[in-house]
Amino acid sequence: MVARHLQLVLGLSPLQAGLWTIPWPLAFVVGSLLTPKIVRRARTTPTIVGGLAVAAAGFGLLVWAIEVSGPSVSVLATVVMSLGLAPVFTLATDLVVGAAPPERAGVASAISETSSEFGGALGIAIFGSIGTAVYRSELGEVAPIGIPTQALEAARNTLGAAVEAARQLGEPLGALLLQASRCSRGS
């Protein structure tokens, strides 16, 4: 979602967007490597709760980043989210695998990984549907007058379709449609 925002809303190239997303996985690696050191000083439960709180702050920052131009706040938000989620994922997997008898550790690990992937896919489906509904609703309300119905319907499908419809419309209607699409909160 962040890469899409960087490309379609901020207008970065795929390479530029990719480079701006590099700090995110690096932060996750750093957070995962720091988790054992944190758990030596604090118990597991407070570490997980603290990680979730840090991740929530990152998600909140990401919501705010949508209103700010430029990629730096979006990148900072993903770094904060990654630093918070790294101990949560690391310790959750450790708890699941550690609770299983040694001969069943592989099965426990597989169940943990499957649950994580399923939860991620379900979250993307639910929040993606909500974001799409918000985007479609808001674009319908803020779309400039004079946009052909076919172009507006295409633009309401996805932000990528809005960029293409704006390109086909040309100036000045295309620029107006693109601005309205990029300003919708679901984008």
N, C-alpha and C positions, 0 to 999 in steps of 0.2 A: 504494500500500500504506500509506503514511503517513497519507493522508487517511482511509482506511478504519479504521486504528488509532485515529485521533483521534476519529472518529465512533462506531464500534461498541464500542471498548474503553473509551475515556475519556468517552464520552457527549456529545461536543461536537455542536453543530448543524452542518449543512453549511456555513453561512456562517462560523461560528467556525473550523471545520477549514480552510476555504479561506483565511481570513486568516492562520492559523498556517503555511500552506505558502508564503506569499509570499516569505519569506527565501531559500528554496531556489533559485528561478530567478534572483533578484537576485545571489546568491552565484555562480551559474554565469556570469552576465554579467560580474561583477567579475573572476572568475578568467580568463575569456576575454580581457578587456581587459588584464589584467596579464601574460598569456603572452608577448607580444612583448618586454616589458621584462625578463622573466625570462630569455628566450632570448638576449638581448644579453649577459647576464652568465654564463650557463651554456649548455652545449651542449644539443642537442635530446634525446639519449638520457637523460642524467641528469635532465632536466626531466620527461620522461615517467615515468621510474622513480619520481621523487619524488612526482609527481602520483598515481601508483598507490598509493604508500605512504600518502599523506594520505587518499586515498579509502578504502583498507582500514581506516585508523583510524576513519573516519567510519562505515563498515559495522559495525565492532566496537562503536562507541558506540551505534549503532542497536540492535544485539542487546541491549546492556545497558539501553537506554532502555525496552525492553519490560517490564522488571522494575520500573521506576520510574514512579510515578504522576505525572501532569501532562505537558503537551505540550512544555515547554521543552527537555528533553533530546532528544526526538525531533527537534525543529526544529534544535537545535544539531548533531545527527548529520547531518541532511540538508545543512546548510550546509557542514560539513566535507567531506562526500562531494562536493558540487558544486564546492567550491574545488579539490579534488584532481582531479576528472574533467575540469574545464574545459580545462586545458592538454593533457591527453591527447587529447581529441577535437579540439581546435584544431590541435595539431601533427600528429596522424595524418592529418587531412584535408589539411593543408598538404603533408605528405610525399607523399601519394598524388597530389594534383593537380600538385605541383611536379615529380614524376618523369615525368609525361606530357609529350609534345611539346605546344606551345601549341595546335595545331589539334585535339588530342584531350583538352584540359583538361575540356571539358564532359562527355565520356564518363567520364573518370576521376572527376570529381566525382559523377556519377550512380552509378557503381559503389561509390564510398566511402559515399555516403548509403544505398544499398540494403543494403550489407553491415552498416552500423550499425543500420539498422532491423531487419534479419533477426536480427542478434545480440541485439538488445534483446528482440524477440519470443520468440526461442528461450530466452533467460534467464528471461523471465517464465513461459514454459510449464514449464520444468524446475523452477525454484525454487518456482513456484506449486504444482506437483504435489507436491513434497516438503513444502512447508508444509501443504498440505491433508491429506496422509497423516499428518503429525505431529499436526495438530489433531484429526483423527478418532480416531486411536489414543489420544491423551491424554484427550480428552473421554469416550471410552468407559470409561477407567479411573477418572476422577475424578467422573463424573456422580453426583449425589446419588440415594440410594435413594428410590423412590416416584415418580420421573418416568415418566409414561406412555411406553410404547415408541414410539408414533407421534411424540410430541414430541421424544424423544431422537434418533430417526432423522432427523427434520427438522433438529434442532440440529447433528447431525454432518455435515450437508452443507456448510453455510457458517456463518460467524459472523452474517451478516445473517439467515439462517433461524433461528439460535438466539435472536436478539433477538425475532423475531416469535413463535416458539414460547413464549418466556418471557412475552411480552405476553398471549398467549392462555391460558396456564396461570393467571395471576394470582398473588397472594401466598399463601403463602410459597414455593411450589415454583418459580414463575417467577424469583424473585430468586435462588434457589439454582442453578437452571440457568444463568442469566445469569452469575453469579459463576464457575461452573465453566467456562463457555465462554470468558469473558474471561481466565481464568488459564491456559488451554491455550497452550503455546508456539507453536503454529502459527497463532494468531490474529493 
